[in-house]
Amino acid sequence: MAKADRLERLDVRREELEQAYRAALISALQTTASGKWGLFDHQKDKTARAKTAPILAELSDTADEIDELRTTLGLEPFALHQEFVAARGPVSSDAVGEPKQARAWLERLGVTA
């Protein structure tokens, strides 16, 4: 019974962390959608990277904790973070800008701008 209780507490914690991650990501996406570049790291702008570094570190740390819990619970890795990380980085010159990409992410997450 103790193991079941422990696993239940871990699952509740996982859900809380996933909600916190989603809220932090949505906040960052809304900032980017309003015109602040750097979240997706499309440009090699040191200032933008420095401004977004704390946000990215928080998201990464939370995702790491989520993945640890998911591993303990026998669940797949946290897909939302993996998809976000994959969406970051240099893009071709004809790719959409970060604000537009952020708005598309918000729409995908069911958030109206």
N, C-alpha and C positions, 0 to 999 in steps of 0.2 A: 504494500500500500504506500509506503514511504517513497518508493521509486516513482510510482504513478503521480503522487503529489509533486515530487520534484520536477518531473517532466512537464506537468501541467503549469507549474510556475515558470519554467523555462520557456514554454510556448507563449504564455501571457507576456513575458518580457520580450520575446521575439516580436510579437505583434505590436507592442508599444514602441519598440525601436524602429520597426518598419514604418509605423505611422509618423514617427519623428523624422525619419529619413525623408519620407515623402513630403512632409511639410517644409523641411529645410530646402529640398530640391525645388519645390514649387515657388518658394520665396525667391530663391536664386534665379529661377527661370523668369519670374515676373520682373525682377530687376533687369535682367538681360533683355526681355521683350520691350522694356521701356527705353532701351537704347544704350545700355552699358555693356560694352564688349568685354570679353575675357573668359567667360565661363566655359565656352567651347574651345578656347585656345586656337582660334582660326588664324590669328596673326601672331607674329613673334614680338609682341609688345610687352616689355619688361614691367611697365607700370601696371598694365591690366593684369598681368600674371600675379604681381605682388598683391593687388587688391583682391583677387579671387582666391589666392592661396589659402587663407583661413577657412573659407567656405568649402573648398575642395578637400582640405584636410579633415574638416568635421564630417563631411559626407563619407570620406574614405574610412575614417575611424569607426563611424556608426555601421557602415557596411561590413567591415571586418568583424565587428561584434555580432552582427546579425548572422554572418556566415558561420561563425563559430557555433552559435546556438542552432542554426539549421543543421550543421554537421552532427551535433550531439543528438538532435531530434530525428536524424535520418532523412532530412529534406534536401531538395535540390538547392544549389547556391542561389543567392539573392539576385534575380534576373534584372530588376530595375537598375541596380548599380552597374551591372555588367553592360547593359545597353547604353547607359549614360556615358560610361568610360569609352565605349566603342565609338560614340558619336563625337568625341572630342578629337582635336588635333588639326593639323593643316588640311586644307581643302583646295580644290582647284579654283582658279580665278572666276569661274562662272557659277560657283556654288552659291546658295542663298546665304545671306548674312546671318550673324548670330541672333539678332533680334527676331528675325523671321523664323529661324530654327527654334528659338525658345518658344515662340507662339505656337508652332506646330507641336512641340512637346507638351505644352499646357493643354492644347486641344486633345491630344492623345490621352492625357491624364484626366480628362473630363473637367478641366478648370476653365472657366470663362475669364477672359482678360479684363 
